[in-house]
Amino acid sequence: MTDELRFQTDPESADDSWAAFAAATSGRGPLEYFHSAMDFVDGNNGRGRQAIDLGCRGGADTRALLSRGWRVFAMDAEPGARRLLTAGLPPDSLHRLDIAIGAFHEVELPGADLVYAQFSLPFAGEYFERAVVNALKAVVPGGAFVGQLLGINDGWITEEGAAAVDQRWIEQSFADFASVEIDEREHDAPYGPERETRHFHFFHIQARR
Ligand SMILES: C[S@@+](CC[C@H](N)C(=O)[O-])C[C@H]1O[C@@H](n2cnc3c(N)ncnc32)[C@H](O)[C@@H]1O
């Protein structure tokens, strides 16, 4: 992620909160993970298929999905997501967008051809396992999950109380999927308003049910 997921606002106006994260990322384009997901599901022509953007916050990926013709169920715990998601959206896109504000482990998700969870589920903290179960059960037969889960060395584990997993945990959790690709990455990269170097350790996961 990381370098690309950095804050892009005036450092004076940003802080460590998710609100600052959302403001900083709402105007960005899709990152490499999103393009990877589109390749995985032949997603550049959504053809009205249903996607879920889990932890949508700034709305960049929801907008990218809508512009490719997907229907999108966008959800986040932060109420401010609603305003960020709908600002400036054309009527045709609004028509294909549903928004839910709530917690990953509690929100009732529709069946989806793509569940997209970009650096979001680990922040469910103590509800992490329930959050993952909720996310995976939303994937319809033939559908896909693409997202990132954190490894034990990631700085967010101690800084934010985020949940860590390992390769074995992922393989077990995706046991009823037809295929799962796990790409483990670990590196330092600048992040945040101060562009401080932080340590990233995560698994980029692409799975098909
Ligand atoms: C690191 S941000 C990633 C946002 C976006 N997916 C991206 O990649 O730019 C994590 C997001 O998850 C949301 N979040 C954290 N814990 C949550 C929870 N338990 N339930 C729902 N959303 C949560 C935050 O509000 C935030 O928008």
The ligand as an SDF file (V2000), in Angstrom:
LIG
                    3D

 27 29  0  0  0  0  0  0  0  0999 V2000
   -7.3460    1.7730    6.7060 C   0  0  0  0  0  0  0  0  0  0  0  0
   -8.9670    2.3420    6.3520 S   0  0  0  0  0  0  0  0  0  0  0  0
   -9.1650    1.7130    4.7010 C   0  0  0  0  0  0  0  0  0  0  0  0
  -10.2300    2.4690    3.9100 C   0  0  0  0  0  0  0  0  0  0  0  0
  -10.3240    2.1020    2.4340 C   0  0  0  0  0  0  0  0  0  0  0  0
  -10.7390    0.7150    2.2400 N   0  0  0  0  0  0  0  0  0  0  0  0
   -9.0030    2.3670    1.7300 C   0  0  0  0  0  0  0  0  0  0  0  0
   -8.2780    1.4160    1.4390 O   0  0  0  0  0  0  0  0  0  0  0  0
   -8.7240    3.5440    1.4720 O   0  0  0  0  0  0  0  0  0  0  0  0
  -10.0250    1.3160    7.3430 C   0  0  0  0  0  0  0  0  0  0  0  0
  -11.5000    1.6470    7.2110 C   0  0  0  0  0  0  0  0  0  0  0  0
  -12.2580    0.6880    7.9600 O   0  0  0  0  0  0  0  0  0  0  0  0
  -13.2400    1.3660    8.7340 C   0  0  0  0  0  0  0  0  0  0  0  0
  -13.4790    0.5540    9.9140 N   0  0  0  0  0  0  0  0  0  0  0  0
  -12.6160    0.3110   10.9350 C   0  0  0  0  0  0  0  0  0  0  0  0
  -13.1560   -0.5480   11.8040 N   0  0  0  0  0  0  0  0  0  0  0  0
  -14.3850   -0.8530   11.3340 C   0  0  0  0  0  0  0  0  0  0  0  0
  -15.4320   -1.7270   11.7790 C   0  0  0  0  0  0  0  0  0  0  0  0
  -15.3050   -2.4510   12.8900 N   0  0  0  0  0  0  0  0  0  0  0  0
  -16.5600   -1.8140   11.0470 N   0  0  0  0  0  0  0  0  0  0  0  0
  -16.6930   -1.0810    9.9100 C   0  0  0  0  0  0  0  0  0  0  0  0
  -15.7350   -0.2560    9.4310 N   0  0  0  0  0  0  0  0  0  0  0  0
  -14.6050   -0.1380   10.1420 C   0  0  0  0  0  0  0  0  0  0  0  0
  -12.6490    2.7240    9.0550 C   0  0  0  0  0  0  0  0  0  0  0  0
  -13.6610    3.6700    9.3390 O   0  0  0  0  0  0  0  0  0  0  0  0
  -11.8740    3.0160    7.7640 C   0  0  0  0  0  0  0  0  0  0  0  0
  -12.6780    3.6660    6.8320 O   0  0  0  0  0  0  0  0  0  0  0  0
  1  2  1  0
  2  3  1  0
  2 10  1  0
  3  4  1  0
  4  5  1  0
  5  6  1  0
  5  7  1  0
  7  8  2  0
  7  9  1  0
 10 11  1  0
 11 12  1  0
 11 26  1  0
 12 13  1  0
 13 14  1  0
 13 24  1  0
 14 15  1  0
 14 23  1  0
 15 16  2  0
 16 17  1  0
 17 18  1  0
 17 23  2  0
 18 19  1  0
 18 20  2  0
 20 21  1  0
 21 22  2  0
 22 23  1  0
 24 25  1  0
 24 26  1  0
 26 27  1  0
M  CHG  2   2   1   9  -1
M  END
$$$$
